[in-house]
Amino acid sequence: MPHVPSPTRYHNPALYRRCGRSGLQLPLLSLGLWHNFGGDDDFANSRALILRSFDLGLTHFDLANNYGPPPGSAEITFGKILRADLAAHRDELIISTKAGYLMWDGPYGEWGSRKSLLASLDQSLARMGLPYVDIFYSHRPDPDTPLEETMGALAHAVRSGKALYAGVSNYSAEQTTRAAQLLRDLGTPCVIHQPKYHMFERTPEHGLFDVLTREGIGGIAFCPLAQGLLTNRYLAGIPADSRAAHDPRFLKPEHITDPKVAKIRRLDALAKTRGQSLAQMSLAWVLRQPAITSALIGASKVSQIEENVGALKNLKFATEELASIEAILAG
């Protein structure tokens, strides 16, 4: 039986922000399907995560061609859930996907050529069973392909009706400036940029956010919780069931140093004075940034989504709180 969404999912209009100067609005928190939605994961749990997110007003679901494992399986999983439970609500959803990282063998299975991007988009649409996605990203800049070709492929995706908006991810401030100019000249403005941004990764503050503001591009931060470091998961060491313990491809045990854990504990103590968990304060800190439209959360449990949404109850920081955070991060 198809899921019946909560009738209260849109009762909080402050849950949404306009994406740059576009007409697109995104929820302050969006669900990323990087982990826990692949063919090797529990389908019932993946379904529960997606449906609970939608019930809480999180209408944006972020994918990429190679999300899994195995690569592509997250899009297959999402497509199954969409058809079974949310097909009647497709026009309430923002569905995004990306291409640029390794997806298939040979010279066209990654990077930013027109051949690679448009073939990947067709594959993604087939896996999800969709005629179009709302946002299609160039997942990373290609050093060996002219930016004109990559942006031309994104513009073609929009003009062909296979995507409604174009975006970029992992582009520097300079690359973003040039990409925005090219897309604007092609009549398909760059609407969104997806950078990594959290308390331990501040690079976007050094130029990129200025570009986004100037160009009218919305920012959506990925890894806002530093892959779990900015939660209570690692306050007492590395849990046996944590990502660092069983899948160190992305969060390595050697990154969880004693000095970093000491900072995390001090941040946790500060969060408690705000009536928040460390994860909630960390999300609020990302969303304090005017250039950020939304923060991409990941989850392995429904309770994590519910906790993260609780961050939206207190997004304001006193000047003293921000100064304390900076002091803690500086060590």
PLY file of the C-alpha trace (Angstrom):
ply
format ascii 1.0
element vertex 331
property float x
property float y
property float z
element edge 330
property int vertex1
property int vertex2
end_header
0.00 0.00 0.00
1.46 3.40 -0.97
2.58 5.67 1.81
0.15 8.37 2.92
2.23 11.49 3.64
1.72 13.55 6.77
-0.84 16.31 6.23
1.28 18.63 8.39
4.44 18.41 6.29
4.12 21.99 5.02
2.90 23.64 8.21
6.24 25.39 8.74
6.80 27.84 5.85
10.12 28.91 7.41
11.45 25.46 6.50
12.23 26.68 2.95
14.68 29.17 1.45
14.95 30.59 -2.02
17.91 29.18 -3.94
20.00 32.22 -4.82
18.01 34.58 -7.03
16.07 31.78 -8.73
12.44 30.85 -8.26
13.46 27.52 -6.75
12.91 27.00 -3.03
14.64 24.23 -1.10
14.11 22.89 2.40
16.75 24.02 4.88
17.73 20.37 5.21
17.88 18.01 2.22
18.41 14.25 2.28
21.56 12.97 0.60
21.56 9.38 -0.65
25.35 8.93 -0.72
25.28 6.16 1.90
22.61 3.70 3.12
20.54 3.56 -0.08
22.55 1.15 -2.21
21.75 -2.34 -3.38
23.76 -3.73 -0.46
21.68 -1.81 2.10
18.40 -2.76 3.76
15.61 -1.64 1.44
13.02 -1.28 4.19
15.31 1.05 6.10
16.07 3.09 2.95
12.33 3.45 2.35
11.70 4.49 5.94
14.40 7.18 5.72
12.97 8.68 2.54
9.34 8.62 3.63
10.05 10.06 7.08
12.04 12.85 5.46
9.13 13.71 3.19
6.70 13.64 6.12
8.90 16.21 7.87
8.87 18.54 4.85
12.27 17.57 3.43
11.27 17.60 -0.22
14.76 17.52 -1.77
16.51 14.19 -2.42
20.10 14.40 -3.65
21.72 11.59 -5.66
24.59 11.00 -8.07
25.14 8.45 -10.81
27.66 6.43 -8.77
25.94 6.38 -5.37
25.55 2.87 -3.99
27.22 0.47 -3.58
27.19 -0.88 -6.20
27.37 2.30 -8.29
23.97 3.33 -9.61
22.00 1.32 -7.08
20.97 4.31 -4.96
19.12 5.70 -7.97
17.47 2.32 -8.51
16.40 2.17 -4.86
15.05 5.72 -4.98
13.16 5.00 -8.19
11.43 1.99 -6.63
10.33 4.01 -3.61
9.22 6.91 -5.78
7.02 4.66 -7.94
5.54 2.71 -5.02
5.00 5.50 -2.51
5.51 9.01 -3.88
4.51 8.92 -7.54
1.44 11.04 -6.83
3.69 13.63 -5.17
6.37 13.96 -7.86
5.64 17.65 -8.37
6.29 18.29 -4.67
9.80 16.83 -4.91
13.16 18.21 -5.93
15.27 15.33 -7.26
18.89 15.99 -8.14
21.64 13.87 -9.60
25.22 14.41 -10.76
27.90 13.10 -13.09
31.65 13.50 -13.05
33.16 10.82 -10.83
33.98 7.32 -12.10
30.86 5.42 -13.08
31.73 3.02 -15.93
34.82 1.73 -17.71
36.53 3.54 -20.54
37.32 7.18 -21.29
33.70 8.38 -21.12
32.78 6.96 -17.71
33.84 10.00 -15.69
34.81 13.68 -15.80
33.06 16.44 -17.75
32.87 15.81 -21.48
29.58 16.32 -23.26
29.58 12.61 -24.10
30.03 11.59 -20.46
27.57 14.01 -18.87
24.68 13.45 -21.25
25.12 9.68 -21.38
25.22 9.61 -17.59
22.05 11.69 -17.32
20.21 9.29 -19.62
21.37 6.36 -17.49
20.27 8.09 -14.28
16.82 8.82 -15.67
16.46 5.19 -16.73
17.50 3.91 -13.29
15.01 6.18 -11.51
12.26 5.77 -14.09
11.96 9.52 -14.61
11.57 11.73 -17.69
13.54 14.53 -15.99
15.38 15.52 -12.83
14.98 18.88 -11.17
18.72 19.59 -10.83
21.60 18.13 -12.84
25.12 18.84 -11.62
28.61 18.67 -12.97
29.99 16.78 -9.96
33.55 18.06 -10.31
35.54 20.25 -12.73
37.42 18.44 -15.48
40.99 19.72 -15.94
41.21 18.28 -19.45
37.88 19.36 -20.93
37.10 22.98 -21.84
34.67 24.47 -19.38
32.64 25.66 -22.37
31.97 22.02 -23.29
30.96 20.98 -19.79
28.64 23.95 -19.31
27.27 23.46 -22.80
26.30 19.91 -21.85
24.48 21.17 -18.72
22.67 23.79 -20.80
21.66 21.12 -23.33
20.29 18.95 -20.51
18.04 21.83 -19.45
16.96 22.81 -22.96
16.14 19.18 -23.78
13.77 19.01 -20.79
15.79 16.27 -19.05
16.69 18.68 -16.23
14.99 21.82 -14.95
18.06 23.48 -13.42
21.83 23.28 -13.80
24.34 23.18 -10.95
27.98 22.53 -10.16
29.77 20.84 -7.27
33.34 21.01 -5.97
34.18 24.00 -8.20
36.54 26.68 -6.90
35.53 30.33 -6.68
37.29 31.10 -9.95
35.82 28.10 -11.76
32.36 28.96 -10.45
32.63 32.54 -11.71
33.49 31.34 -15.21
30.87 28.56 -15.17
28.17 31.01 -14.10
29.08 33.38 -16.93
28.98 30.61 -19.52
25.65 29.24 -18.35
24.14 32.71 -18.20
25.24 33.37 -21.78
23.63 30.07 -22.79
20.34 31.11 -21.22
20.42 28.44 -18.51
21.76 30.13 -15.35
23.70 28.22 -12.73
21.16 27.91 -9.92
23.08 25.95 -7.28
26.57 25.04 -6.10
27.31 22.10 -3.80
30.52 22.57 -1.77
31.84 20.68 1.25
31.32 22.92 4.26
31.43 22.28 7.99
33.22 23.57 11.09
36.43 21.76 10.17
36.24 22.66 6.44
36.07 26.41 5.91
37.47 26.74 2.38
34.21 28.08 0.85
34.46 31.11 3.14
37.58 32.22 1.26
36.00 33.50 -1.93
33.38 30.98 -2.99
30.54 32.35 -0.87
31.25 35.83 -2.21
30.92 34.46 -5.75
27.63 32.71 -4.95
26.19 35.88 -3.46
27.34 38.03 -6.37
26.10 35.60 -9.03
22.81 34.79 -7.30
23.64 31.11 -6.91
22.31 29.10 -3.99
24.71 27.03 -1.90
23.94 23.57 -0.57
26.55 22.21 1.84
27.51 18.55 1.73
29.08 16.76 4.72
27.82 19.46 7.15
28.45 17.06 10.05
31.95 16.10 8.86
30.79 12.52 8.13
29.66 12.07 11.72
32.54 13.77 13.52
30.27 16.67 14.49
27.82 14.40 16.29
28.01 12.52 19.58
29.25 9.38 17.79
32.95 9.88 18.50
32.96 11.61 21.87
34.24 8.47 23.59
36.31 6.94 20.78
35.44 5.01 17.63
32.27 2.90 18.05
32.36 -0.60 16.56
29.35 0.13 14.34
30.60 3.51 13.10
31.60 4.38 9.55
35.22 4.93 10.61
35.33 1.42 12.08
33.80 -0.57 9.21
34.18 1.63 6.10
37.26 3.86 6.38
37.22 4.86 2.70
35.86 8.28 3.62
36.30 8.82 7.37
39.57 7.29 8.43
40.40 6.39 12.06
43.59 8.44 11.87
41.46 11.55 11.28
39.88 11.12 14.70
42.82 12.46 16.68
42.90 13.28 20.38
43.13 17.05 19.75
40.14 16.89 17.39
38.10 14.83 19.85
38.93 17.39 22.54
37.50 20.13 20.31
34.40 18.05 19.58
33.79 17.56 23.31
34.03 21.30 23.93
31.65 21.96 21.04
29.27 19.38 22.48
29.32 21.17 25.83
28.53 24.47 24.10
25.67 22.87 22.17
24.13 21.71 25.45
24.01 25.30 26.69
21.91 26.09 23.59
19.55 23.20 24.32
20.83 21.35 21.26
22.78 18.25 20.39
26.18 18.73 18.76
24.68 17.68 15.40
21.88 20.21 15.72
24.25 23.05 16.59
26.60 22.07 13.74
23.75 22.19 11.22
22.53 25.52 12.59
26.10 26.84 12.27
26.22 25.88 8.56
22.78 27.39 7.94
23.82 30.68 9.59
25.84 31.38 6.44
23.79 33.71 4.15
25.11 32.02 0.99
23.79 28.62 2.10
20.28 27.64 1.04
20.27 24.09 2.41
22.44 21.53 4.18
22.61 17.95 2.93
22.18 15.44 5.72
22.86 11.73 5.57
21.23 9.20 7.84
21.24 5.51 8.67
18.34 5.74 11.14
15.03 7.58 11.16
15.90 8.95 14.60
18.90 10.76 13.08
16.66 12.57 10.60
14.30 13.56 13.39
17.20 14.82 15.51
18.61 16.83 12.60
15.27 18.46 11.86
15.23 19.53 15.50
18.11 21.88 14.65
15.63 24.15 12.88
14.05 25.12 16.20
17.08 27.26 17.05
19.07 28.69 14.15
20.16 31.92 15.82
23.57 32.43 17.41
24.60 35.09 19.86
27.82 36.89 19.00
29.41 35.32 22.06
28.45 31.82 20.94
30.03 32.29 17.54
33.16 33.65 19.19
33.28 30.61 21.47
33.00 28.27 18.50
35.86 30.06 16.73
38.00 29.84 19.87
37.33 26.12 20.20
38.13 25.46 16.54
41.34 27.47 16.83
42.40 25.27 19.72
0 1
1 2
2 3
3 4
4 5
5 6
6 7
7 8
8 9
9 10
10 11
11 12
12 13
13 14
14 15
15 16
16 17
17 18
18 19
19 20
20 21
21 22
22 23
23 24
24 25
25 26
26 27
27 28
28 29
29 30
30 31
31 32
32 33
33 34
34 35
35 36
36 37
37 38
38 39
39 40
40 41
41 42
42 43
43 44
44 45
45 46
46 47
47 48
48 49
49 50
50 51
51 52
52 53
53 54
54 55
55 56
56 57
57 58
58 59
59 60
60 61
61 62
62 63
63 64
64 65
65 66
66 67
67 68
68 69
69 70
70 71
71 72
72 73
73 74
74 75
75 76
76 77
77 78
78 79
79 80
80 81
81 82
82 83
83 84
84 85
85 86
86 87
87 88
88 89
89 90
90 91
91 92
92 93
93 94
94 95
95 96
96 97
97 98
98 99
99 100
100 101
101 102
102 103
103 104
104 105
105 106
106 107
107 108
108 109
109 110
110 111
111 112
112 113
113 114
114 115
115 116
116 117
117 118
118 119
119 120
120 121
121 122
122 123
123 124
124 125
125 126
126 127
127 128
128 129
129 130
130 131
131 132
132 133
133 134
134 135
135 136
136 137
137 138
138 139
139 140
140 141
141 142
142 143
143 144
144 145
145 146
146 147
147 148
148 149
149 150
150 151
151 152
152 153
153 154
154 155
155 156
156 157
157 158
158 159
159 160
160 161
161 162
162 163
163 164
164 165
165 166
166 167
167 168
168 169
169 170
170 171
171 172
172 173
173 174
174 175
175 176
176 177
177 178
178 179
179 180
180 181
181 182
182 183
183 184
184 185
185 186
186 187
187 188
188 189
189 190
190 191
191 192
192 193
193 194
194 195
195 196
196 197
197 198
198 199
199 200
200 201
201 202
202 203
203 204
204 205
205 206
206 207
207 208
208 209
209 210
210 211
211 212
212 213
213 214
214 215
215 216
216 217
217 218
218 219
219 220
220 221
221 222
222 223
223 224
224 225
225 226
226 227
227 228
228 229
229 230
230 231
231 232
232 233
233 234
234 235
235 236
236 237
237 238
238 239
239 240
240 241
241 242
242 243
243 244
244 245
245 246
246 247
247 248
248 249
249 250
250 251
251 252
252 253
253 254
254 255
255 256
256 257
257 258
258 259
259 260
260 261
261 262
262 263
263 264
264 265
265 266
266 267
267 268
268 269
269 270
270 271
271 272
272 273
273 274
274 275
275 276
276 277
277 278
278 279
279 280
280 281
281 282
282 283
283 284
284 285
285 286
286 287
287 288
288 289
289 290
290 291
291 292
292 293
293 294
294 295
295 296
296 297
297 298
298 299
299 300
300 301
301 302
302 303
303 304
304 305
305 306
306 307
307 308
308 309
309 310
310 311
311 312
312 313
313 314
314 315
315 316
316 317
317 318
318 319
319 320
320 321
321 322
322 323
323 324
324 325
325 326
326 327
327 328
328 329
329 330
